[in-house]
Amino acid sequence: MKRIVIFASGSGTNAENLIRFFHNRENASVSLVLTNNPHAKVLDRAKKLKVSALSFNKIAFTETDDVLNILQNSKPDLIVLAGFLWMFPKKILNMFPNKVINVHPALLPKYGGKGMYGMNVHEAIVANKETETGITIHYVNEHYDEGAIIFQSKCAVLKTDSAQDVADKIHGLEMEWFPKVVEELLKS
């Protein structure tokens, strides 16, 4: 059985989607949810779905080996960032090479980097009058949104679309594709 550990910072809709997708699967399951936000709704979602969840602070993540030790004990086959907003420490990336992935709400390399998350991305896309956008699932490296691209899916941006309209389209792509790409990665 392949083990997935999810990192999230907020509401956890992608995390919940992944947990539900892998629930009762014979090949993989979500074994743990970790968050840097002790008030994140993802904690409630994980509890409701009977998945262990823990929160941690910046010191445990970057200055000590606390989070690294939790991961080593969990033995994940894949670490999935689902709305996780902190830069991932190099020591964790080195311990789990090519096993940390992220979903980004734009077609990288456009609209990536520090501060480019959530509505910030969608507002920039609408302001720049882009005609298409999408999601990028990529490996995580020591720079924001610069890891090797695994998968992209596109959608149109209409002239009448608001940032919220774009966000809704992106959310639909994430719900459809993120679990499928995670499943494929676990097969390889």
C-alpha positions as CSV (number, residue, x, y, z in Angstrom):
1,M,0.0,0.0,0.0
2,K,1.5,3.4,-1.1
3,R,1.3,6.1,1.5
4,I,0.5,9.8,0.7
5,V,1.2,12.6,3.1
6,I,-0.5,15.9,2.4
7,F,0.7,19.4,3.4
8,A,-2.0,22.1,3.4
9,S,-2.3,25.6,4.8
10,G,-6.0,26.5,4.5
11,S,-9.5,25.1,3.8
12,G,-8.3,21.8,2.5
13,T,-10.7,21.2,-0.4
14,N,-7.9,19.6,-2.5
15,A,-6.8,17.5,0.5
16,E,-10.3,16.3,1.1
17,N,-10.6,15.4,-2.6
18,L,-7.4,13.4,-2.5
19,I,-8.5,11.6,0.8
20,R,-11.9,10.7,-0.7
21,F,-10.3,9.6,-4.0
22,F,-7.9,7.2,-2.3
23,H,-10.4,6.0,0.4
24,N,-10.9,2.3,0.1
25,R,-8.3,1.9,-2.7
26,E,-6.1,-1.1,-2.5
27,N,-3.0,0.6,-3.9
28,A,-2.7,3.8,-2.0
29,S,-4.2,6.0,0.8
30,V,-3.6,9.3,2.5
31,S,-1.9,8.4,5.8
32,L,-1.3,11.9,7.2
33,V,-2.2,15.6,6.8
34,L,0.2,18.2,8.0
35,T,-0.5,21.9,8.3
36,N,1.4,25.1,9.3
37,N,-1.9,26.7,10.4
38,P,-3.4,25.4,13.7
39,H,-6.8,26.9,12.7
40,A,-6.8,25.5,9.2
41,K,-10.1,24.0,8.1
42,V,-8.1,21.1,6.6
43,L,-7.7,19.8,10.2
44,D,-11.5,19.5,10.6
45,R,-11.8,17.8,7.1
46,A,-9.1,15.3,8.0
47,K,-10.7,14.5,11.4
48,K,-14.1,14.0,9.7
49,L,-12.5,11.6,7.2
50,K,-10.6,9.7,9.9
51,V,-7.1,10.7,8.7
52,S,-4.4,11.7,11.2
53,A,-3.6,15.4,11.1
54,L,-1.0,17.5,12.9
55,S,-0.1,21.2,12.9
56,F,3.4,22.5,13.3
57,N,5.2,25.8,13.6
58,K,8.0,27.4,11.6
59,I,10.7,26.3,14.1
60,A,9.6,22.7,13.8
61,F,9.6,22.9,10.0
62,T,12.8,24.9,9.3
63,E,15.0,25.0,12.3
64,T,14.6,21.5,13.9
65,D,14.1,18.1,12.5
66,D,10.6,17.7,14.1
67,V,8.7,17.7,10.8
68,L,11.4,15.7,9.0
69,N,11.2,13.0,11.7
70,I,7.4,12.8,11.4
71,L,7.8,12.3,7.7
72,Q,10.6,9.7,8.1
73,N,8.3,7.8,10.6
74,S,5.4,8.1,8.1
75,K,7.4,6.6,5.3
76,P,5.5,8.4,2.5
77,D,5.8,7.3,-1.1
78,L,4.6,10.7,-2.1
79,I,4.3,14.1,-0.3
80,V,1.6,16.2,-1.9
81,L,1.4,20.0,-1.3
82,A,-2.3,21.0,-1.6
83,G,-2.5,24.7,-0.9
84,F,0.6,24.8,1.3
85,L,2.2,28.2,1.3
86,W,5.6,27.9,2.9
87,M,8.9,27.2,1.0
88,F,9.8,23.6,1.5
89,P,13.1,23.1,3.4
90,K,16.0,21.7,1.4
91,K,16.6,19.0,4.1
92,I,13.2,17.5,3.5
93,L,13.6,17.7,-0.3
94,N,17.0,16.0,0.0
95,M,15.5,13.2,2.1
96,F,12.6,12.6,-0.3
97,P,14.0,13.3,-3.8
98,N,11.3,13.5,-6.5
99,K,8.7,12.6,-4.0
100,V,7.3,16.1,-3.3
101,I,4.8,17.6,-5.7
102,N,2.6,20.7,-5.7
103,V,-0.4,21.9,-7.7
104,H,-0.2,25.5,-8.8
105,P,-3.3,27.5,-10.0
106,A,-1.7,28.7,-13.3
107,L,0.2,27.5,-16.3
108,L,3.8,27.7,-15.1
109,P,6.2,29.3,-15.7
110,K,3.7,32.2,-15.9
111,Y,2.2,33.5,-12.6
112,G,4.5,31.6,-10.3
113,G,6.8,32.6,-7.5
114,K,6.6,34.1,-4.1
115,G,3.2,35.7,-3.4
116,M,1.6,34.0,-6.5
117,Y,-1.1,31.8,-4.9
118,G,-4.9,31.7,-4.7
119,M,-6.8,34.8,-5.7
120,N,-3.5,36.7,-6.3
121,V,-2.9,34.5,-9.3
122,H,-6.5,34.8,-10.7
123,E,-6.6,38.6,-10.2
124,A,-3.3,38.9,-12.1
125,I,-4.6,36.7,-15.0
126,V,-7.8,38.8,-15.3
127,A,-5.8,42.1,-15.0
128,N,-3.4,41.0,-17.8
129,K,-6.3,39.9,-20.0
130,E,-5.0,36.4,-20.5
131,T,-7.1,34.2,-22.8
132,E,-6.2,31.0,-21.1
133,T,-5.0,29.7,-17.8
134,G,-4.9,26.3,-16.1
135,I,-3.2,24.2,-13.5
136,T,0.3,22.9,-13.2
137,I,1.3,19.9,-11.2
138,H,5.1,20.0,-10.6
139,Y,7.9,18.6,-8.5
140,V,8.9,20.9,-5.7
141,N,12.5,22.2,-5.5
142,E,14.1,24.9,-3.4
143,H,12.5,27.7,-5.4
144,Y,8.8,28.6,-5.5
145,D,7.1,27.0,-8.5
146,E,10.3,26.2,-10.4
147,G,10.3,22.4,-10.2
148,A,10.0,20.1,-13.2
149,I,6.5,20.2,-14.7
150,I,4.6,16.9,-14.5
151,F,1.2,17.8,-15.9
152,Q,-0.8,20.9,-17.1
153,S,-4.4,21.3,-18.0
154,K,-5.8,24.4,-19.6
155,C,-9.1,26.4,-19.6
156,A,-10.3,29.5,-21.4
157,V,-10.5,32.9,-19.7
158,L,-13.4,34.9,-21.2
159,K,-13.4,38.6,-21.4
160,T,-16.3,38.7,-19.0
161,D,-14.7,36.4,-16.4
162,S,-14.0,37.8,-13.0
163,A,-11.1,36.6,-10.8
164,Q,-13.7,34.4,-9.0
165,D,-14.9,32.9,-12.3
166,V,-11.3,32.0,-13.0
167,A,-10.9,30.6,-9.5
168,D,-13.9,28.4,-10.0
169,K,-12.6,27.0,-13.3
170,I,-9.2,26.3,-11.8
171,H,-10.8,24.6,-8.8
172,G,-12.7,22.3,-11.2
173,L,-9.5,21.4,-13.0
174,E,-7.8,20.7,-9.6
175,M,-10.6,18.4,-8.5
176,E,-10.6,16.5,-11.7
177,W,-6.9,16.1,-12.4
178,F,-4.9,16.3,-9.1
179,P,-6.0,12.8,-7.8
180,K,-5.5,11.2,-11.2
181,V,-2.0,12.6,-11.6
182,V,-1.1,11.5,-8.0
183,E,-2.4,8.0,-8.8
184,E,-0.3,7.8,-11.9
185,L,2.9,9.0,-10.1
186,L,2.3,6.3,-7.5
187,K,2.3,3.6,-10.2
188,S,5.7,4.6,-11.5
